[in-house]
């Protein structure tokens, strides 16, 4: 304040600051009230040291942002660290001038002012890149909104003002340390023609312009995209749950809920059903579009963008709050009894949906803005009872999801899109009786026969001629092989089971199968939203598993593996005392090969590419076991697809899509098969029966039968046993 240190200026400075702070604090309070309107979410509490580590790693150090290694990731880091340095500098000035603690001087001053100039110009470079990407390049994952324009213009104006003020000060005072402010010095050289008095006058006007701009930033901070600087780190802090990554939220034992005789709702029907963490997810979104970039449904032309699921829900919720229609949460949402309408043959009336105008109408009602949906976005009712799937968005957006967790993996701010999508599916299925027709047939079969294929007695036909022990209650083995419905019933997938049996026999393992007693784990039912059927199947299987004794359960299906390992514990242990180990067959194969229990033949060089199953990789973080299994074969060379490991593209079967063909857009498995063919490999190795089916179909659809052969890793090893 070298040029403004007079009483009127000081009074105006602090008076306006109080007004700006009052407006800003009010916005923060309103956001807090919004989050508190959500239902409880105990799973997002506790584990405080882990949460602090998440905040440091992903919030402060921006590890998830930098993982993108793209132009946008680099630009965001420039803006982020530039903003931190400039905020630090401003804080030093505040402490030195306003609090009277003289620290902003000497060498400390020189180093800080130099870093401010350097990081300020880097921040401006990042802003310019974002402006080019949005307004010139018009990149697909992003969209241009007034909010985006405001934040970019505001940041640019603040930085340019700072450099201009610094340059005018240097010019007017002939600062002996001016070279420590290189950008300010350059600006000072550009105004060489100004007299000292004229420079002071311009500085005075610009100083107040800058101050008012800063105060506008403070006041509007919680009402604009700037608020993600608070909501995103907060969301990262609370992102971790006390359930495994592969488990969906546990909504309670439905059988016990029904026994109480009280009315209750299931799933996410209206915004009143959302938890405070769901609502915090909405506010944390920065609209970066990374989730959309990796979504297999979006990439193949389905009416789903995980980004727009979050944004449309958020805008709907904010519109309700603005009209005072989002009451404080008082517990479970009563008023709707559990009327299980699964078998009512109610199908989604997609053809009757009509397109509405985007944005807010004259009555202040928010209307969905998802640009992907053509002729199928409903207008929103002006009530908190409006259905998210149906009134706010086309339900098909939720049914298009493969639950592959690609969006969750890519999100830099800890949003769990899949939890919200499946939550809406649960409400559609169990409270509305609405789900795609093909899925209904699968669920009927699961309910009547405990499998989606045929009579249970046919489940053991694949065992004919094999040396396999079929366990009975009371039997004990070291390894229990959980075959799974697909590998037991489908003739092609039976070769996976037979290969694994051959391997386990060759290794001399003590193992057995449950035969016709084994039933579906319930994974399809749970992913399709039929939680009640899932819980029924899960409880039956848990009792079955308790009836036999085993040390390790092996499953060749990642979906069975994930359900038994991560979701069954929601209903208790699988046995008395020590919980048995649950592993995928890739882990068993790796262990046996490392222990030299499987002597393999050497072969001529053969190139293979491995397709990562989503429920083995992203969902359970197992990427190395299948690759180490393949690398153990001398003569096999692994060629990685461009999208592999945590960035691998879904085969298209997840989220119940193996059991329903929605016939919208391009087939996901065709895209994945084409990517496999591009590697030049002669074999696609899989570690999932669903992936095998989808990849084989994709190879045919892309006319690559002559180039690509599809094999499970168990088949690869069994075929090469000495």
C-alpha positions in Angstrom: 0.0 0.0 0.0 3.0 2.3 -0.6 0.7 4.4 -2.9 -2.6 4.2 -0.9 -1.7 4.3 2.8 -4.3 6.9 3.8 -7.2 6.5 6.2 -10.1 6.6 3.6 -8.3 3.9 1.6 -7.7 1.8 4.6 -11.4 2.1 5.8 -12.7 1.3 2.3 -10.3 -1.6 2.0 -11.4 -3.4 5.2 -15.0 -2.4 4.9 -15.4 -4.0 1.5 -13.4 -7.0 2.7 -16.0 -7.6 5.4 -18.8 -7.5 2.9 -17.0 -9.9 0.5 -16.3 -12.3 3.3 -19.9 -12.2 4.5 -21.2 -13.1 1.0 -18.6 -15.8 0.6 -19.2 -17.3 4.1 -23.0 -17.4 3.4 -22.3 -19.5 0.2 -20.1 -21.9 2.2 -22.8 -22.3 4.8 -25.4 -23.0 2.0 -23.1 -25.7 0.6 -22.7 -27.2 4.0 -26.4 -27.3 4.5 -26.8 -28.9 1.1 -24.4 -31.8 2.1 -26.0 -32.2 5.5 -29.4 -32.7 3.8 -28.1 -36.1 2.6 -28.7 -39.3 4.5 -26.0 -40.8 6.8 -23.0 -42.5 5.3 -21.1 -44.2 8.2 -18.8 -46.0 5.7 -17.1 -42.7 4.8 -16.1 -42.0 8.4 -13.2 -43.4 10.5 -9.9 -44.4 9.0 -8.7 -40.9 9.7 -5.0 -41.5 9.2 -5.6 -43.1 5.8 -7.9 -40.3 4.9 -5.2 -37.7 5.7 -2.8 -39.6 3.5 -5.3 -39.6 0.7 -5.7 -35.8 1.1 -2.0 -35.2 1.0 -1.3 -37.6 -1.9 -4.2 -36.8 -4.1 -5.3 -33.4 -2.8 -2.1 -31.5 -2.1 0.3 -33.4 -4.3 -2.2 -33.9 -7.1 -1.1 -37.4 -7.9 -4.3 -38.4 -9.6 -4.2 -35.3 -11.7 -0.6 -35.8 -12.7 -1.3 -39.4 -13.6 -3.1 -38.2 -16.7 0.2 -37.0 -18.3 -1.7 -35.0 -20.9 -1.7 -31.4 -21.8 -4.7 -30.8 -19.5 -2.9 -32.5 -16.6 0.2 -30.4 -17.1 -1.9 -27.2 -17.5 -3.9 -28.0 -14.3 -0.6 -28.5 -12.3 0.7 -25.1 -13.6 -2.5 -23.4 -12.5 -2.7 -25.3 -9.2 0.9 -24.7 -8.1 0.9 -21.2 -9.5 -2.2 -20.4 -7.4 -0.6 -21.9 -4.3 2.6 -19.8 -4.7 0.6 -16.6 -5.3 -1.7 -17.3 -2.4 1.4 -17.9 -0.2 2.9 -14.6 -1.3 -0.4 -12.7 -0.6 -0.5 -14.3 2.8 3.1 -13.1 3.5 2.1 -9.6 2.6 -0.9 -9.8 4.9 1.2 -11.0 7.8 3.8 -8.4 7.2 1.5 -5.4 6.6 -1.8 -6.1 8.3 -0.5 -8.1 11.4 2.7 -6.1 11.8 4.9 -9.2 11.9 7.8 -8.2 9.7 8.7 -11.3 7.8 8.3 -10.2 4.1 11.8 -8.7 3.9 15.4 -9.5 3.2 16.4 -12.6 1.3 13.1 -14.2 2.0 11.3 -11.4 0.2 13.6 -11.7 -2.8 13.1 -15.4 -3.1 9.3 -15.2 -2.6 8.9 -12.4 -5.1 11.0 -14.2 -7.7 9.0 -17.4 -7.3 5.8 -15.4 -7.5 6.7 -14.0 -10.9 7.8 -17.4 -12.3 4.8 -19.3 -11.1 2.5 -16.5 -12.0 3.5 -16.6 -15.6 3.2 -20.5 -15.5 -0.3 -20.1 -14.1 -1.2 -17.7 -16.9 0.2 -20.2 -19.5 -2.1 -22.9 -18.0 -5.1 -20.6 -18.2 -4.3 -19.8 -21.8 -4.0 -23.5 -22.7 -7.4 -24.2 -21.1 -8.9 -21.3 -23.0 -7.5 -22.7 -26.2 -8.8 -26.2 -25.4 -12.3 -25.0 -24.6 -12.9 -22.2 -27.1 -10.7 -23.0 -30.0 -10.0 -26.7 -30.0 -13.4 -27.6 -28.5 -12.1 -30.9 -27.2 -14.6 -33.7 -26.7 -14.4 -34.3 -22.9 -14.9 -30.7 -22.0 -17.8 -28.4 -22.5 -18.0 -24.6 -22.4 -20.2 -23.0 -19.8 -20.4 -19.5 -18.3 -18.8 -21.0 -15.2 -15.8 -22.2 -17.1 -15.4 -18.9 -18.9 -15.7 -16.9 -15.6 -13.0 -18.9 -13.8 -10.5 -18.6 -16.7 -11.1 -14.9 -17.2 -10.9 -14.3 -13.5 -7.6 -16.1 -13.0 -6.1 -14.4 -16.1 -7.3 -10.9 -15.0 -5.9 -11.4 -11.4 -2.5 -12.5 -12.7 -2.2 -9.8 -15.4 -3.3 -7.1 -12.8 -0.6 -8.4 -10.4 2.2 -8.1 -13.0 0.9 -4.7 -14.1 0.9 -3.3 -10.5 4.4 -4.7 -10.0 5.6 -3.1 -13.1 4.1 0.3 -12.3 5.6 0.1 -8.8 9.0 -0.7 -10.2 8.8 2.1 -12.7 7.6 4.7 -10.2 10.0 3.8 -7.3 13.1 2.6 -9.3 13.2 -0.5 -7.1 16.8 -1.6 -6.6 15.7 -5.3 -6.4 13.6 -5.1 -9.6 15.4 -7.9 -11.4 14.0 -10.3 -8.7 10.6 -9.6 -10.3 11.4 -10.5 -13.9 7.9 -10.3 -15.3 7.2 -7.1 -13.4 10.5 -5.7 -14.7 9.5 -6.5 -18.3 6.2 -4.6 -17.8 8.1 -1.7 -16.3 10.2 -1.5 -19.4 7.1 -1.4 -21.6 5.8 1.7 -19.8 9.1 3.7 -20.0 7.2 6.7 -21.5 5.1 7.3 -18.4 6.1 9.9 -15.9 6.4 9.0 -12.2 3.3 10.9 -11.3 1.3 9.4 -14.2 2.5 5.9 -13.2 1.3 6.5 -9.6 -2.1 7.6 -10.8 -2.5 4.6 -13.0 -1.2 2.4 -10.2 -3.8 3.8 -7.8 -6.7 3.1 -10.1 -5.4 -0.3 -11.0 -4.7 -1.2 -7.4 -8.4 -0.6 -6.5 -9.5 -2.5 -9.6 -7.3 -5.4 -8.5 -8.6 -5.2 -5.0 -12.2 -5.2 -6.1 -11.4 -8.2 -8.4 -10.0 -10.1 -5.5 -13.0 -9.3 -3.3 -15.3 -10.4 -6.1 -13.3 -13.7 -6.1 -13.8 -14.0 -2.3 -17.5 -13.2 -2.5 -18.3 -15.5 -5.5 -15.9 -18.3 -4.6 -18.6 -20.7 -3.2 -21.0 -20.0 -6.0 -18.7 -20.8 -8.9 -16.4 -23.5 -10.1 -13.7 -22.0 -7.8 -15.4 -23.9 -5.0 -13.9 -27.1 -6.2 -10.7 -25.9 -4.4 -12.6 -26.8 -1.2 -15.1 -29.5 -2.3 -12.6 -31.6 -4.3 -10.0 -32.0 -1.5 -12.8 -32.6 1.0 -14.2 -35.3 -1.3 -10.8 -36.9 -1.6 -10.6 -36.9 2.2 -13.9 -38.8 2.5 -13.6 -40.9 -0.6 -12.2 -44.0 1.2 -14.8 -46.4 2.5 -14.6 -49.3 5.0 -15.7 -51.7 2.2 -13.5 -53.2 -0.5 -13.3 -51.4 -3.8 -15.1 -54.3 -5.5 -18.2 -54.2 -3.1 -21.3 -52.1 -3.8 -22.8 -50.2 -0.9 -24.6 -52.4 1.6 -28.1 -51.1 2.1 -29.0 -53.5 4.9 -30.4 -57.0 5.2 -33.6 -56.7 3.2 -35.1 -59.8 4.9 -34.7 -58.2 8.3 -36.0 -54.8 7.1 -39.1 -56.5 5.8 -39.6 -58.3 9.2 -39.8 -54.9 10.9 -43.0 -54.1 9.1 -41.9 -50.5 8.6 -42.0 -48.7 5.2 -38.7 -48.0 3.6 -37.2 -47.1 0.2 -34.3 -48.9 -1.6 -31.8 -47.4 -3.9 -31.5 -43.8 -5.1 -34.8 -42.7 -6.4 -35.0 -39.0 -5.6 -32.3 -36.6 -4.4 -33.7 -37.1 -0.9 -32.3 -40.7 -1.0 -28.7 -39.5 -1.6 -26.2 -39.7 1.2 -24.1 -36.7 2.2 -21.2 -38.3 0.5 -23.2 -38.7 -2.7 -24.0 -35.0 -2.6 -20.4 -34.1 -1.8 -19.5 -36.1 -5.0 -21.8 -33.8 -7.0 -20.1 -30.7 -5.7 -16.6 -32.1 -6.1 -16.9 -32.5 -9.9 -14.7 -30.2 -11.9 -16.2 -31.0 -15.3 -12.8 -32.2 -16.5 -14.3 -35.1 -18.5 -11.7 -37.7 -17.7 -14.5 -40.1 -16.6 -16.2 -39.6 -20.0 -12.9 -40.1 -21.9 -12.5 -43.7 -20.6 -16.2 -44.8 -20.3 -16.8 -47.7 -22.7 -20.5 -46.8 -23.0 -19.7 -43.2 -24.0 -17.0 -44.3 -26.4 -19.4 -46.5 -28.3 -22.3 -44.1 -28.6 -24.5 -45.1 -25.6 -26.6 -42.5 -23.9 -24.3 -42.4 -20.9 -21.6 -39.9 -19.9 -20.5 -40.4 -16.2 -19.7 -36.7 -16.2 -23.2 -35.7 -17.1 -24.8 -38.1 -14.7 -23.0 -36.2 -12.0 -23.6 -32.7 -13.4 -27.3 -33.2 -14.2 -27.9 -34.6 -10.8 -26.0 -31.7 -9.2 -27.8 -29.0 -11.1 -31.2 -30.6 -10.3 -30.2 -30.7 -6.6 -29.0 -27.1 -6.6 -32.2 -26.0 -8.3 -34.2 -27.7 -5.5 -32.1 -26.1 -2.8 -32.5 -22.6 -4.4 -36.3 -23.0 -4.3 -36.1 -24.3 -0.7 -37.4 -27.7 -1.6 -34.5 -29.8 -0.2 -35.4 -30.2 3.4 -32.9 -31.3 6.1 -32.5 -35.0 6.3 -34.3 -36.7 9.2 -33.3 -40.3 8.6 -34.6 -43.0 6.3 -36.9 -41.8 3.6 -40.4 -43.2 4.5 -43.5 -43.2 2.4 -42.8 -46.0 -0.1 -43.2 -49.6 0.9 -41.1 -52.4 -0.6 -43.4 -53.6 -3.4 -41.2 -56.0 -5.3 -42.4 -55.6 -8.9 -39.6 -57.5 -10.6 -41.8 -59.9 -12.4 -44.4 -57.3 -13.4 -43.0 -57.1 -17.0 -42.9 -53.3 -16.7 -40.4 -52.1 -19.3 -39.0 -48.7 -19.8 -41.1 -46.5 -22.1 -38.1 -45.2 -24.0 -40.0 -44.5 -27.2 -42.4 -42.1 -25.4 -39.8 -39.8 -23.9 -39.6 -36.3 -25.4 -36.7 -33.9 -25.6 -36.9 -30.7 -23.6 -34.9 -27.5 -23.7 -31.6 -27.4 -21.8 -31.0 -25.4 -18.6 -33.4 -23.6 -16.4 -36.9 -22.7 -17.5 -38.9 -19.6 -16.6 -40.1 -21.3 -13.4 -36.6 -22.1 -12.2 -36.9 -25.8 -13.0 -33.7 -27.4 -14.1 -33.8 -29.5 -17.2 -31.1 -32.1 -18.0 -28.3 -30.9 -20.3 -26.7 -34.2 -21.3 -25.9 -33.7 -25.0 -25.6 -37.4 -25.7 -29.3 -38.2 -25.3 -31.4 -37.5 -28.3 -35.2 -37.7 -28.1 -35.1 -39.2 -24.7 -34.5 -36.6 -21.9 -37.5 -36.0 -19.7 -38.4 -32.6 -18.2 -37.9 -32.3 -14.5 -40.7 -32.0 -12.1 -40.5 -29.0 -9.7 -40.4 -31.2 -6.6 -37.8 -33.0 -4.5 -39.8 -36.1 -5.3 -38.7 -36.0 -9.0 -37.1 -39.3 -10.0 -33.4 -39.0 -10.9 -33.8 -41.9 -13.4 -36.9 -40.9 -15.3 -37.6 -37.2 -14.4 -34.1 -35.8 -14.5 -32.4 -38.2 -16.8 -33.2 -41.0 -19.3 -33.1 -44.3 -17.4 -31.2 -45.8 -20.3 -28.2 -43.7 -19.2 -28.0 -45.8 -16.1 -28.7 -49.1 -17.9 -25.8 -48.4 -20.3 -23.2 -48.6 -17.6 -20.7 -51.6 -17.6 -19.8 -51.0 -13.9 -16.1 -51.3 -15.0 -14.9 -48.6 -12.6 -13.0 -46.9 -15.4 -14.6 -43.6 -14.5 -13.9 -44.0 -10.8 -10.2 -44.9 -11.6 -9.8 -41.9 -13.8 -11.6 -39.3 -11.6 -8.9 -37.0 -10.0 -11.3 -35.9 -7.2 -12.6 -39.2 -5.8 -16.1 -39.4 -7.2 -17.7 -42.8 -7.3 -20.0 -42.7 -10.3 -20.8 -46.4 -10.2 -22.2 -46.2 -6.7 -24.7 -43.6 -7.9 -25.5 -45.4 -11.1 -26.2 -48.8 -9.4 -28.1 -46.9 -6.7 -30.5 -45.6 -9.3 -30.7 -49.1 -10.9 -31.7 -50.5 -7.5 -34.5 -48.1 -7.2 -35.7 -48.7 -10.8 -35.6 -52.5 -10.4 -37.0 -52.9 -6.8 -39.2 -49.9 -6.3 -40.4 -49.2 -9.9 -40.2 -52.7 -11.4 -38.5 -51.2 -14.4 -35.6 -52.8 -16.2 -34.7 -53.9 -19.7 -36.8 -56.9 -20.9 -33.8 -59.2 -21.5 -32.5 -58.7 -18.0 -35.8 -59.8 -16.6 -35.5 -63.2 -18.1 -32.1 -63.7 -16.5 -33.3 -62.6 -13.1 -36.3 -65.0 -13.4 -33.9 -67.8 -14.1 -31.7 -66.9 -11.2 -34.7 -66.8 -8.9 -36.2 -70.2 -10.0 -33.0 -72.2 -10.7 -30.1 -70.3 -9.0 -28.4 -70.0 -12.4 -29.1 -68.2 -15.7 -28.8 -71.3 -17.9 -30.8 -74.4 -17.2 -31.5 -77.3 -14.8 -29.1 -77.5 -11.9 -28.5 -81.2 -12.6 -26.8 -80.2 -15.9 -24.3 -78.2 -13.9 -22.1 -81.3 -13.4 -22.1 -82.7 -16.9 -18.7 -81.2 -17.7 -17.2 -83.4 -15.0 -17.9 -86.6 -16.9 -14.6 -88.5 -17.2 -12.6 -86.1 -15.0 -10.9 -87.0 -11.7 -12.6 -84.5 -9.5 -14.0 -84.8 -6.0 -17.6 -83.6 -5.6 -17.8 -82.4 -2.1 -20.6 -83.2 0.3 -21.4 -81.4 3.6 -18.6 -82.2 6.1 -15.9 -82.9 3.5 -12.6 -81.2 3.8 -10.0 -80.2 1.1 -7.2 -77.7 0.7 -8.7 -76.0 -2.3 -12.3 -75.5 -3.2 -12.7 -74.8 -6.9 -15.7 -72.5 -7.4 -16.6 -73.2 -11.1 -19.2 -70.5 -11.7 -22.3 -70.8 -13.9 -20.6 -69.8 -17.2 -17.8 -72.3 -17.0 -20.1 -75.1 -15.8 -22.9 -74.7 -18.4 -21.3 -73.2 -21.6 -19.5 -75.8 -23.7 -16.7 -73.4 -24.8 -16.1 -72.1 -21.2 -16.1 -75.7 -19.9 -12.6 -76.0 -21.5 -11.4 -73.4 -19.0 -12.7 -75.5 -16.1 -11.3 -78.7 -17.5 -7.9 -77.0 -18.1 -7.8 -75.8 -14.5 -8.7 -79.3 -13.2 -5.9 -80.8 -15.3 -3.5 -78.3 -13.8 -4.6 -78.9 -10.2 -4.4 -82.6 -10.6 -0.9 -82.3 -12.2 0.2 -80.2 -9.3 -1.1 -82.8 -6.8 -3.4 -80.5 -5.0 -6.2 -81.6 -2.7 -9.2 -80.0 -4.2 -12.9 -80.5 -4.9 -16.0 -78.8 -6.4 -19.5 -78.3 -5.0 -21.1 -79.8 -8.1 -24.9 -79.3 -8.4 -25.0 -77.7 -5.0 -23.2 -74.6 -6.3 -25.4 -71.7 -7.4 -24.9 -68.3 -8.9 -23.1 -65.9 -6.6 -25.7 -63.3 -7.4 -23.4 -60.9 -9.1 -25.7 -60.3 -12.1 -28.6 -59.7 -9.8 -26.7 -57.1 -7.7 -25.3 -55.2 -10.7 -28.7 -55.1 -12.3 -30.1 -53.6 -9.1 -32.0 -56.6 -7.8 -30.5 -56.5 -4.3 -33.2 -58.7 -2.7 -32.4 -61.6 -5.1 -28.7 -61.1 -4.7 -29.0 -61.3 -0.9 -31.1 -64.5 -1.2 -28.5 -66.2 -3.4 -25.6 -64.9 -1.2 -27.1 -66.3 2.0 -27.7 -69.7 0.4 -24.1 -69.9 -0.9 -22.6 -68.7 2.4 -24.4 -71.5 4.2 -23.2 -74.0 1.6 -19.6 -72.8 1.9 -19.9 -73.2 5.7 -20.9 -76.8 5.2 -17.5 -77.9 3.9 -14.0 -77.2 5.1 -11.3 -75.7 2.8 -8.3 -73.4 3.2 -8.5 -71.6 -0.2 -11.3 -70.9 -2.6 -10.3 -70.6 -6.2 -12.5 -69.0 -8.9 -11.7 -68.6 -12.6 -14.4 -66.0 -13.0 -13.4 -62.5 -11.7 -17.1 -61.7 -11.0 -17.5 -64.8 -8.7 -14.1 -64.1 -7.1 -15.0 -60.5 -6.4 -18.5 -61.3 -5.1 -17.3 -64.0 -2.7 -14.2 -62.2 -1.6 -15.5 -58.6 -1.2 -19.3 -58.7 -1.0 -20.2 -61.9 0.9 -18.4 -60.6 4.1 -21.2 -58.1 4.3 -23.3 -61.1 5.6 -20.6 -62.7 7.8 -17.7 -65.1 7.5 -17.6 -68.0 5.2 -16.6 -70.4 7.9 -16.1 -70.8 11.6 -12.9 -69.2 12.9 -10.4 -68.1 10.3 -11.8 -66.7 7.1 -10.6 -68.8 4.1 -8.4 -67.3 1.4 -10.3 -66.3 -1.7 -8.1 -66.1 -4.9 -8.5 -65.9 -8.6 -7.1 -68.7 -10.7 -4.4 -66.5 -12.1 -2.9 -66.2 -8.6 -3.0 -70.0 -8.2 -1.3 -70.5 -11.6 1.4 -68.0 -10.7 2.0 -69.7 -7.4 2.2 -73.2 -8.9 4.6 -72.0 -11.7 6.8 -70.2 -9.2 7.0 -73.3 -7.1 8.0 -75.4 -10.2 5.0 -77.6 -9.8 4.0 -77.2 -13.5 6.8 -78.2 -15.9 6.1 -76.6 -19.3 7.2 -77.3 -22.8 9.3 -74.8 -24.7 7.7 -73.5 -27.9 8.6 -71.4 -30.9 8.2 -67.7 -30.4 4.5 -66.7 -30.2 3.1 -63.3 -29.6 0.2 -62.8 -27.2 -1.7 -59.8 -25.9 -3.5 -59.9 -22.6 -7.0 -58.4 -22.0 -7.4 -57.2 -18.4 -10.8 -58.2 -17.0 -12.2 -55.1 -15.2 -13.3 -57.1 -12.1 -9.8 -58.6 -11.8 -7.8 -55.5 -12.6 -9.4 -52.2 -11.7 -11.8 -53.7 -9.2 -9.3 -55.9 -7.4 -5.9 -54.4 -8.5 -4.6 -57.7 -9.8 -2.6 -57.0 -12.9 0.6 -59.0 -12.4 -0.6 -62.6 -11.7 -1.9 -63.3 -15.2 1.1 -61.6 -16.8 3.6 -63.6 -14.7 1.6 -66.7 -15.6 2.1 -66.0 -19.3 5.7 -64.9 -18.9 6.5 -68.3 -17.4 5.9 -69.9 -20.8 9.1 -69.9 -22.7 8.4 -68.7 -26.2 5.5 -66.4 -25.4 6.0 -62.7 -25.9 3.4 -60.3 -24.4 2.4 -57.3 -26.6 0.4 -54.8 -24.5 -2.6 -53.1 -26.0 -2.5 -49.3 -25.9 -5.2 -49.4 -23.2 -4.1 -51.9 -20.6 -3.8 -52.5 -16.9 -5.7 -49.8 -15.0 -6.5 -48.1 -18.3 -7.8 -51.2 -19.9 -11.0 -51.0 -21.9 -13.9 -53.1 -20.7 -15.0 -56.1 -22.9 -18.6 -54.9 -22.7 -20.0 -57.7 -20.5 -19.9 -55.9 -17.1 -22.9 -54.4 -15.3 -25.2 -57.2 -16.5 -24.6 -56.5 -20.2 -23.6 -60.1 -20.7 -27.3 -60.9 -20.1 -28.8 -58.1 -22.1 -28.1 -56.6 -25.6 -29.3 -53.1 -25.7 -28.4 -52.6 -29.3 -27.4 -49.0 -29.0 -24.3 -47.6 -30.7 -21.2 -49.7 -31.5 -20.5 -52.9 -29.6 -17.8 -52.4 -27.0 -16.3 -55.9 -27.7 -15.8 -54.9 -31.3 -13.7 -51.9 -30.3 -11.7 -54.0 -27.9 -11.1 -56.8 -30.4 -9.9 -54.3 -32.9 -7.4 -52.9 -30.4 -6.1 -56.5 -29.8 -5.7 -57.0 -33.5 -3.7 -53.8 -33.8 -0.9 -55.3 -31.5 -0.1 -57.9 -34.2 -0.4 -60.7 -31.7 -1.8 -64.0 -32.8 -3.5 -64.8 -29.5 -5.7 -62.8 -27.1 -5.3 -64.2 -23.6 -8.1 -63.7 -21.1 -8.7 -64.5 -17.5 -12.5 -64.3 -17.4 -15.2 -66.5 -19.1 -17.3 -63.4 -19.8 -14.3 -61.6 -21.4 -13.6 -64.8 -23.5 -17.1 -64.8 -24.9 -17.0 -61.1 -25.7 -13.6 -61.2 -27.2 -14.5 -64.2 -29.4 -17.6 -62.4 -30.6 -15.6 -59.2 -31.1 -13.0 -61.1 -33.2 -15.8 -62.4 -35.4 -17.5 -59.0 -35.7 -14.3 -57.4 -36.8 -13.5 -60.2 -39.2 -10.2 -61.1 -37.4 -10.8 -64.9 -37.0 -7.8 -65.7 -39.2 -5.5 -63.4 -37.2 -6.6 -63.9 -33.6 -7.2 -66.9 -31.3 -8.8 -66.4 -27.9 -7.5 -68.4 -25.0 -7.9 -68.4 -21.2 -4.6 -68.3 -19.3 -5.5 -71.8 -17.8 -5.8 -73.1 -21.4 -2.5 -71.6 -22.3 -0.8 -73.4 -19.4 -2.6 -76.7 -19.8 -1.8 -76.9 -23.5 1.9 -76.6 -22.6 2.2 -79.0 -19.7 5.0 -81.6 -20.3 
